[in-house]
Amino acid sequence: MGGGGEKPAGFPHPNPTVSYWQIPPHHIANHRTTQSLPTSKTFDYVIVGSGVSGAAVAHKLLSRDPSLSILMLEARTAASAASGRNGGHCRAGFWLNFAQYLAAHGEDEALKFERLEEENVQDMANFVRDHQVDCDFRDVVTADTYVTEEEWEKVLDVVRIREEVRQRRPDAGPLTPRTVLQGREARERLGMEGIVGAVTWPAHTQNPYLLTCRMLELSLEKGLNLQTTTTALRVLPAPSGSPARWDVETDRGSVHAKQVVFATNAYTNQLHPGLAATGFLTPGRAQLAAIRPGKNALGNPALRGSAGINDAGSGDYFLCRGPGLRGEGDVLYGGGRSQSATKDLGITDDSTINFKIAAYLHHAPPRYFGREKWGEDGDVVRDWTGITCYTPDTFPLVGEAPGQKGLWMSVGMNGHGMAMAFRSAEALVEMMTTGKEPEWFPKPFRIQRAWTDAASNGRILG
């Protein structure tokens, strides 16, 4: 079979919407290292998924040991899922959950997560610069903005708690300086009339599709075998006496591996019924629109960076394409789940858009910038969707599946993969190659909790 045909619900849809970033398609989009699927060989690793998690695992494994044999299976084209469809942000934004993490897991683990997130963003920047990746990577000032006093007061409480911990534990950071802007100062500095406050800090914007494809290219140069439009349908223990531990059945035949890595995020439930039974992973459809800025928005300071409007539209976010980039001036505006009764959760179909959300995204900016500052709405360039994956506690699942030696996962990125996946991959590679967790690895990332939390009726366990 050629692969890439119709698949059962829950697998990647064969005809997804085309994201802003995927025009034009990368030259490895339909890459197959070998014309035929290598079904007679036993690989050291089979990685399922070619997004940033899978690409990072392959890159880090081959950087440690170029002699490894690694096969990567991708159901669609390379980097065609969330990593090629997100909003283009690279920012340490989960600092807002610090008080929640502190209460649930204690000070040490809350600080471990904060450091992982911030170092992940820095590692991404270092990767781009070290490898001279052409992915429109820009240093920007990002902002978390608020339009209601009630939510803004909660954020100020988090700021105070973080500062108290920092004063007591100066060695623990935070690494990234953040600036609190109140009331009029926030509105004037960001040019957004509808906000009551903001917190700003250094971050980045990028073309995530080009970044991920370049990461894959570097591994291809070191011997990775990438097979696109090849859907992994099930993973089964290899027969007794086989040199492999796992067989991966695909729509083009079965492949064999000593170890298997799921970098499948929202599609993991289809491949692992045991994990699906816990209900721990929830897929969701995220949506974005690329729009031309309003007639009066040229030069608005908020459009020089990126921002989240965290208490609007179930969490809106935007960035503006900078000078000299393709689509210069385009505003990529995402969010709007409040327009859906289900918040578009439980969906794995990214072949369509939610037209109600689209209408909201097309006309949302004047609500927060002010109609006069924004002016007459610009044209709509493109709408698209992507499938994200959520966990009850906002942390990913990273590690070896309980009782299934050699079956590994780094999934459940909570729509925040560009700030967690790279370091999660580093931790996973450390576990796979040494048998130990790195000291910096947050315990709340441990994969076992998907089963123990389910047994405890969904409680977040410390």
Secondary structure, 3 states (H helix, E strand, C coil): CCCCCCCCCCCCCCCCCCCHHHCCCCCCCCCECCCCCCCCCEEEEEEECCCHHHHHHHHHHHHHCCCCCEEEECCCCCCCCHHHCCCCEECCCHHHHHHHHHHHHCHHHHHHHHHHHHHHHHHHHHHHHHCCCCCCCEEEEEEEEECCHHHHHHHHHHHHHHHHHHHHCHHHCCCCCCEEEEHHHHHHHHCCCCCCEEEEEEEEECCHHHHHHHHHHHHHHCCCEEECCCCEEEEEECCCCCCCCEEEEECCEEEEEEEEEECCHHHHHHHCHHHHHHCCCEEEEEEEEEECCCCCCCCCHHHHCEEEECCCCCCEEEEECCCCCCCCCCEEEECCHHHCCCCCECCCCCCCCCHHHHHHHHHCHHHHHCHHHHCCCCCEEEEEEEEEEECCCCCCEEEECCCCCCEEEEECCCCCHHHCHHHHHHHHHHHHHHCCCCCCCCHHHECCHHHHHHHCCCCCCC
